Amino acid sequence: MSTGDAELVHRRSMGGSVKAEGLGDGGTMRERNHRQAALDAATRSNPRFEALLAKIYAAPMPELADIEAILRVEDPEELGLLFGFAEAVRRRFVGDGVLLRGIIEFSNVCRNTCLYCGLNRGNRRLQRYRLTREQILASAEQIRAAGIKTIVLQSGEEDDLDADWLREIVEQIKSSLDLAVTLCVGERSHTEYQLWRAAGADRYLLKIETSDADLYEQLHPGMSFANRRRCLQDLAELGYQTGSGDLVGLQGQTVRHLARDVQFFKEGDFDMISVGPFLPHPQTPLAREPAGDLRMTLKMTALARIVSRNAHIPATTAIGSLHGRDERPKALAAGANVLMPNFTPAPYRRHYEIYPNKRCLSENVAACPACMEQMVAGIGRWVDYSRGDSYRKGEIYDGEKGADDR
């Protein structure tokens, strides 16, 4: 190993920030300064739109009409102002570092029949799997070896999930690897949430998908919107860093629905917000529906940043899989600050098929950090290898603090 490679590994393992060689230099800064100058000029020429963004940012609860006005924007100059405003908020409250969360999709077994999801129990063509404890821990060790400080354990919502089995896995990860643990295993009882929290689980992601109760129950047969809300409340009360989010482009969804989702993000005061496009799966009732629109997804990402300020917002893998192109850099340039490389063992990755044509199904996980570093350096950012815990509400990112201190 060269001296340079050794230094890179050391900085990753210590939770530092890493820039890709040759891409985080003055040329990139000159490009960013040029873009900022153009943004400043556009702002001066469109004070009305700037005032609308500032109003949404400052409001205790933004008005639906104001949010809808932003969601209907198609003018390139105004879109540039929106994304620039979201980036200014992101830079002030969470900085330029891009956090990595290593995800392990440990089971694709699911009891639900969600109309949009390829894991739905009615999909007879899907090969079901559940990783063993040993497989999960081996993947967790790969995440730690890559210098990533957060692991996401994700699965379908399965009736047969043994809460004690998962508790023991969380305890072992915490004691032997010292990683932050995010769980994403759906709607469970308060007792189970409490059990996993006591075992050391730090965070929990439970997407609402849509904040409209009627639309939610149309898309999730047999499920209760009230129970989904109950779960989110339980998680917050138990002290989890709690995340939620929505899908853009669902059948029956309107601009008003999306605007209410933005209000839901504001009201929920979430530590994490995930916005992704709907991608139709051929083995679902929505197979013939069009995919969600990238531009609308980016507008929702920007609004999530503006109203939440310091929530952690991923550039989702779904954005990276839309239309066969990796559009995650565009999400990172619209307010996002997280990437989620996949550490599910390769033979199983393709079976966690929420949507088809998912990115990174065969890549070697050892290459993930360098790939992420290259991606973010191209937009003048860098990978932050710290845990990336939630900021206290209202806290402003202190650029003088190193990544090791957060």
C-alpha positions as CSV (number, residue, x, y, z in Angstrom):
1,M,0.0,0.0,0.0
2,S,1.4,3.4,-1.0
3,T,1.8,6.2,1.5
4,G,-1.1,8.1,-0.1
5,D,-3.4,5.0,0.1
6,A,-2.5,4.5,3.7
7,E,-3.3,8.1,4.6
8,L,-6.7,7.8,2.8
9,V,-7.6,4.6,4.7
10,H,-6.5,6.3,8.0
11,R,-8.7,9.4,7.3
12,R,-11.7,7.2,6.5
13,S,-11.3,5.1,9.6
14,M,-10.9,8.2,11.8
15,G,-14.2,9.6,10.5
16,G,-12.5,12.4,8.5
17,S,-13.5,14.1,5.3
18,V,-12.0,12.9,2.0
19,K,-11.8,14.7,-1.3
20,A,-11.0,12.8,-4.5
21,E,-7.6,13.6,-5.9
22,G,-7.7,16.4,-8.5
23,L,-11.4,17.1,-8.2
24,G,-11.7,19.2,-5.1
25,D,-9.2,21.8,-6.2
26,G,-9.3,25.4,-7.1
27,G,-10.9,24.8,-10.5
28,T,-13.9,23.4,-8.8
29,M,-14.0,26.3,-6.4
30,R,-13.8,28.7,-9.4
31,E,-16.8,26.9,-11.0
32,R,-18.8,27.2,-7.7
33,N,-17.9,30.9,-7.4
34,H,-19.1,31.4,-11.0
35,R,-22.4,29.7,-10.3
36,Q,-22.8,31.7,-7.1
37,A,-22.3,34.9,-9.0
38,A,-24.8,33.9,-11.6
39,L,-27.3,33.0,-8.8
40,D,-26.8,36.4,-7.1
41,A,-27.4,38.1,-10.4
42,A,-30.6,36.1,-11.0
43,T,-31.8,36.8,-7.5
44,R,-31.4,40.6,-8.1
45,S,-33.5,40.2,-11.3
46,N,-36.3,38.2,-9.6
47,P,-36.9,39.6,-6.2
48,R,-40.5,38.3,-6.1
49,F,-39.5,34.7,-6.4
50,E,-36.7,35.1,-3.9
51,A,-39.2,36.7,-1.4
52,L,-41.5,33.7,-1.8
53,L,-38.6,31.3,-1.0
54,A,-37.7,33.4,2.0
55,K,-41.3,33.4,3.2
56,I,-41.5,29.6,3.0
57,Y,-38.1,29.3,4.8
58,A,-39.1,31.6,7.7
59,A,-42.7,30.4,8.2
60,P,-43.6,28.3,11.3
61,M,-45.8,26.4,8.8
62,P,-45.6,27.4,5.1
63,E,-48.9,28.0,3.3
64,L,-50.1,25.4,0.9
65,A,-50.5,28.0,-1.9
66,D,-46.9,29.1,-1.5
67,I,-45.6,25.5,-1.6
68,E,-47.8,24.7,-4.6
69,A,-46.5,27.8,-6.4
70,I,-42.9,26.5,-6.1
71,L,-43.9,22.9,-7.1
72,R,-45.5,24.3,-10.3
73,V,-42.3,26.2,-11.3
74,E,-40.9,25.2,-14.7
75,D,-38.9,28.3,-15.6
76,P,-35.1,27.4,-15.7
77,E,-34.1,30.6,-14.0
78,E,-36.6,30.1,-11.1
79,L,-35.6,26.4,-10.8
80,G,-32.0,27.6,-10.5
81,L,-33.0,30.0,-7.8
82,L,-34.9,27.3,-5.9
83,F,-32.0,24.8,-6.0
84,G,-29.5,27.6,-5.1
85,F,-31.6,28.7,-2.1
86,A,-31.9,25.1,-0.9
87,E,-28.1,24.7,-1.3
88,A,-27.5,27.9,0.7
89,V,-29.7,26.5,3.5
90,R,-27.9,23.1,3.3
91,R,-24.5,24.7,3.4
92,R,-25.4,26.8,6.4
93,F,-27.0,24.1,8.5
94,V,-25.2,20.9,7.6
95,G,-22.1,21.9,5.6
96,D,-20.6,20.6,2.4
97,G,-19.8,17.1,3.6
98,V,-21.8,14.2,2.2
99,L,-22.5,11.4,4.7
100,L,-22.4,7.7,3.9
101,R,-24.8,5.2,5.3
102,G,-24.0,1.5,4.5
103,I,-27.2,-0.4,3.9
104,I,-27.9,-4.1,4.4
105,E,-31.2,-5.4,3.0
106,F,-31.4,-8.4,5.2
107,S,-34.8,-9.8,4.2
108,N,-37.3,-9.2,1.3
109,V,-40.1,-11.1,3.0
110,C,-43.1,-8.9,3.4
111,R,-46.7,-9.2,4.7
112,N,-48.0,-6.2,2.9
113,T,-49.7,-5.7,-0.5
114,C,-48.6,-2.1,-1.3
115,L,-49.6,-1.4,-4.8
116,Y,-46.3,0.1,-5.9
117,C,-43.8,-2.2,-4.3
118,G,-42.1,-5.2,-5.8
119,L,-41.7,-6.8,-2.4
120,N,-45.5,-7.1,-2.0
121,R,-46.5,-10.6,-0.8
122,G,-48.5,-11.2,-4.0
123,N,-45.3,-11.2,-6.2
124,R,-44.9,-14.9,-6.7
125,R,-42.0,-14.4,-9.1
126,L,-39.7,-12.9,-6.5
127,Q,-37.2,-15.3,-4.8
128,R,-37.5,-14.6,-1.1
129,Y,-34.6,-14.6,1.3
130,R,-33.5,-13.8,4.8
131,L,-29.9,-13.3,5.7
132,T,-28.4,-15.2,8.7
133,R,-27.0,-13.5,11.7
134,E,-23.5,-14.4,10.4
135,Q,-24.1,-12.9,7.0
136,I,-25.4,-9.6,8.5
137,L,-22.5,-9.3,10.8
138,A,-20.0,-10.1,8.0
139,S,-21.6,-7.3,5.9
140,A,-21.5,-5.0,8.9
141,E,-17.7,-5.6,9.2
142,Q,-17.3,-4.7,5.5
143,I,-19.1,-1.4,6.3
144,R,-16.8,-0.7,9.2
145,A,-13.7,-1.6,7.1
146,A,-14.8,0.9,4.5
147,G,-14.6,3.6,7.1
148,I,-18.4,4.2,7.1
149,K,-19.8,4.8,10.6
150,T,-23.5,4.1,10.1
151,I,-25.2,0.9,9.2
152,V,-28.8,0.7,7.9
153,L,-30.6,-2.6,8.6
154,Q,-33.6,-2.8,6.2
155,S,-36.2,-5.4,5.4
156,G,-39.7,-5.9,4.3
157,E,-42.4,-5.9,7.0
158,E,-42.5,-9.5,7.9
159,D,-44.7,-11.2,10.5
160,D,-42.0,-13.7,11.4
161,L,-39.3,-11.2,12.3
162,D,-37.9,-12.3,15.7
163,A,-37.6,-9.1,17.8
164,D,-35.0,-10.8,20.1
165,W,-33.0,-12.0,17.1
166,L,-32.7,-8.5,15.8
167,R,-32.0,-7.1,19.3
168,E,-29.0,-9.5,19.6
169,I,-27.7,-8.4,16.2
170,V,-28.0,-4.7,17.1
171,E,-26.2,-5.4,20.4
172,Q,-23.3,-7.2,18.7
173,I,-22.9,-4.4,16.1
174,K,-22.8,-1.8,18.8
175,S,-20.4,-3.7,21.1
176,S,-17.9,-5.0,18.5
177,L,-18.1,-2.5,15.7
178,D,-19.2,0.7,17.4
179,L,-21.4,1.8,14.5
180,A,-24.5,4.0,14.5
181,V,-27.5,1.7,13.8
182,T,-30.5,2.7,11.7
183,L,-33.4,0.3,11.5
184,C,-35.9,0.3,8.7
185,V,-38.2,-2.7,9.3
186,G,-41.6,-1.1,9.2
187,E,-44.6,-0.9,11.5
188,R,-43.9,-2.7,14.8
189,S,-45.3,-2.6,18.3
190,H,-44.1,0.0,20.9
191,T,-42.6,-2.9,22.9
192,E,-40.4,-4.0,19.9
193,Y,-39.3,-0.4,19.2
194,Q,-38.4,0.0,22.9
195,L,-36.5,-3.3,22.9
196,W,-34.3,-2.3,20.0
197,R,-33.8,1.2,21.3
198,A,-32.6,-0.3,24.6
199,A,-30.2,-2.5,22.6
200,G,-28.6,0.5,21.2
201,A,-30.4,1.3,17.9
202,D,-29.9,5.0,17.2
203,R,-32.2,5.8,14.3
204,Y,-35.3,4.5,12.6
205,L,-36.6,5.3,9.1
206,L,-40.4,4.9,8.4
207,K,-41.5,6.6,5.3
208,I,-45.1,7.8,5.2
209,E,-45.0,7.7,1.3
210,T,-47.9,10.2,1.2
211,S,-49.4,12.3,4.0
212,D,-52.9,12.1,2.6
213,A,-54.8,9.5,4.6
214,D,-57.2,8.5,1.8
215,L,-54.4,8.2,-0.8
216,Y,-52.3,6.3,1.7
217,E,-55.0,3.7,2.4
218,Q,-55.8,3.3,-1.3
219,L,-52.1,2.5,-2.0
220,H,-51.7,0.3,1.1
221,P,-54.6,-2.2,1.2
222,G,-55.3,-3.4,4.8
223,M,-53.0,-0.8,6.3
224,S,-53.9,2.1,8.6
225,F,-52.7,5.7,8.1
226,A,-53.4,6.3,11.8
227,N,-51.2,3.3,12.8
228,R,-48.4,4.7,10.6
229,R,-48.6,8.0,12.4
230,R,-48.7,6.1,15.8
231,C,-45.4,4.3,14.9
232,L,-43.7,7.6,14.1
233,Q,-44.9,9.1,17.3
234,D,-43.7,6.1,19.3
235,L,-40.2,6.2,17.7
236,A,-39.8,9.9,18.5
237,E,-40.9,9.5,22.1
238,L,-38.5,6.6,22.6
239,G,-35.6,8.8,21.6
240,Y,-34.8,7.5,18.1
241,Q,-33.5,9.9,15.5
242,T,-36.5,9.5,13.3
243,G,-36.9,9.7,9.6
244,S,-39.8,9.7,7.2
245,G,-40.4,10.6,3.5
246,D,-42.5,10.3,0.5
247,L,-42.7,9.0,-3.1
248,V,-43.2,11.4,-6.0
249,G,-45.4,10.3,-8.9
250,L,-47.8,7.9,-7.2
251,Q,-51.0,7.1,-8.9
252,G,-53.7,9.7,-7.8
253,Q,-51.1,12.1,-6.3
254,T,-51.6,15.8,-7.0
255,V,-49.5,18.9,-6.4
256,R,-51.7,19.6,-3.4
257,H,-50.8,16.2,-2.0
258,L,-47.1,16.9,-2.4
259,A,-47.5,20.4,-0.8
260,R,-49.1,18.7,2.2
261,D,-46.2,16.3,2.3
262,V,-43.9,19.3,2.7
263,Q,-46.1,20.6,5.5
264,F,-45.9,17.1,7.0
265,F,-42.1,17.3,6.9
266,K,-42.2,20.6,8.7
267,E,-44.7,19.4,11.3
268,G,-42.9,16.2,12.0
269,D,-39.6,17.9,12.7
270,F,-37.8,14.8,11.4
271,D,-34.1,14.1,11.8
272,M,-34.0,12.4,8.3
273,I,-36.2,13.0,5.2
274,S,-36.2,10.7,2.2
275,V,-37.7,11.8,-1.1
276,G,-37.7,9.5,-4.1
277,P,-39.5,9.0,-7.4
278,F,-42.0,6.3,-7.9
279,L,-40.6,3.6,-10.2
280,P,-43.2,1.1,-11.6
281,H,-42.5,-2.6,-11.0
282,P,-43.9,-5.1,-13.5
283,Q,-45.3,-7.4,-10.7
284,T,-47.5,-4.8,-9.1
285,P,-50.9,-3.3,-9.9
286,L,-49.2,-0.1,-10.9
287,A,-46.9,-1.7,-13.5
288,R,-48.3,0.5,-16.3
289,E,-48.0,3.8,-14.5
290,P,-45.4,6.3,-15.6
291,A,-42.3,6.8,-13.4
292,G,-42.1,9.8,-11.1
293,D,-40.8,13.0,-12.6
294,L,-37.1,13.8,-11.8
295,R,-37.7,17.6,-11.8
296,M,-40.6,17.3,-9.3
297,T,-38.5,15.0,-7.2
298,L,-35.7,17.6,-7.1
299,K,-38.2,20.3,-6.3
300,M,-39.5,18.2,-3.4
301,T,-35.9,17.6,-2.2
302,A,-35.2,21.3,-2.3
303,L,-38.3,22.1,-0.3
304,A,-37.6,19.4,2.2
305,R,-34.2,21.1,2.8
306,I,-35.7,24.6,3.1
307,V,-38.4,23.7,5.6
308,S,-36.3,21.2,7.7
309,R,-33.0,23.2,7.5
310,N,-30.8,20.6,9.2
311,A,-32.4,17.2,8.5
312,H,-30.2,14.6,6.8
313,I,-31.6,14.1,3.3
314,P,-30.3,11.3,1.0
315,A,-29.8,11.4,-2.7
316,T,-31.8,8.2,-3.0
317,T,-30.8,5.1,-4.9
318,A,-34.2,5.4,-6.7
319,I,-33.0,8.8,-8.1
320,G,-29.9,7.1,-9.2
321,S,-31.9,4.4,-11.0
322,L,-34.5,6.6,-12.7
323,H,-34.4,6.2,-16.5
324,G,-31.1,4.3,-16.3
325,R,-29.1,7.3,-15.4
326,D,-27.4,8.2,-12.1
327,E,-29.1,11.5,-11.2
328,R,-27.9,11.5,-7.6
329,P,-25.5,14.4,-8.2
330,K,-28.5,16.6,-9.1
331,A,-30.2,15.7,-5.8
332,L,-27.0,16.6,-4.0
333,A,-27.1,19.9,-5.8
334,A,-30.7,20.5,-4.6
335,G,-30.2,20.2,-0.9
336,A,-29.3,16.5,-0.2
337,N,-26.4,15.5,1.9
338,V,-26.4,11.7,2.2
339,L,-25.5,8.7,0.0
340,M,-26.4,5.1,0.8
341,P,-24.0,2.5,-0.7
342,N,-25.4,-1.0,-0.7
343,F,-23.5,-3.7,1.3
344,T,-26.1,-6.4,0.9
345,P,-24.2,-9.6,-0.2
346,A,-24.1,-9.7,-4.0
347,P,-26.1,-12.9,-4.5
348,Y,-29.1,-11.4,-2.7
349,R,-29.0,-7.8,-3.9
350,R,-31.0,-8.3,-7.0
351,H,-33.8,-10.0,-5.0
352,Y,-34.5,-6.8,-2.9
353,E,-36.4,-5.5,-5.9
354,I,-38.7,-2.7,-4.6
355,Y,-38.4,-1.4,-8.2
356,P,-36.6,-2.8,-11.2
357,N,-33.2,-1.8,-12.7
358,K,-31.7,-0.8,-9.4
359,R,-28.2,0.6,-9.4
360,C,-25.1,-1.2,-8.0
361,L,-26.3,-4.8,-8.1
362,S,-23.0,-6.4,-8.9
363,E,-20.3,-4.0,-7.9
364,N,-17.6,-4.9,-5.4
365,V,-18.5,-3.2,-2.1
366,A,-14.8,-2.4,-1.5
367,A,-15.1,0.1,-4.4
368,C,-18.0,2.0,-2.9
369,P,-16.1,4.7,-0.9
370,A,-13.9,5.7,-3.9
371,C,-16.9,5.8,-6.2
372,M,-18.8,8.0,-3.7
373,E,-15.8,10.3,-3.3
374,Q,-15.5,10.7,-7.1
375,M,-19.2,11.5,-7.4
376,V,-19.3,14.2,-4.8
377,A,-16.0,15.8,-5.7
378,G,-17.4,16.5,-9.1
379,I,-19.9,19.0,-7.6
380,G,-17.3,20.5,-5.2
381,R,-18.3,18.4,-2.2
382,W,-16.5,15.8,-0.1
383,V,-17.3,12.6,1.7
384,D,-17.7,13.0,5.5
385,Y,-16.9,9.7,7.2
386,S,-18.3,10.7,10.6
387,R,-21.4,9.1,12.2
388,G,-23.5,12.0,11.0
389,D,-25.9,12.0,14.0
390,S,-28.9,14.4,14.0
391,Y,-28.2,18.0,14.7
392,R,-30.0,19.5,17.6
393,K,-33.0,21.3,16.3
394,G,-32.0,24.8,15.3
395,E,-28.3,24.2,15.5
396,I,-26.3,25.7,12.7
397,Y,-23.4,23.7,11.2
398,D,-20.1,25.0,12.6
399,G,-17.6,24.8,9.8
400,E,-14.8,25.2,12.3
401,K,-15.6,21.8,13.8
402,G,-13.9,18.9,12.2
403,A,-15.9,15.8,11.1
404,D,-14.3,14.0,14.0
405,D,-16.1,16.3,16.4
406,R,-19.6,15.8,15.2
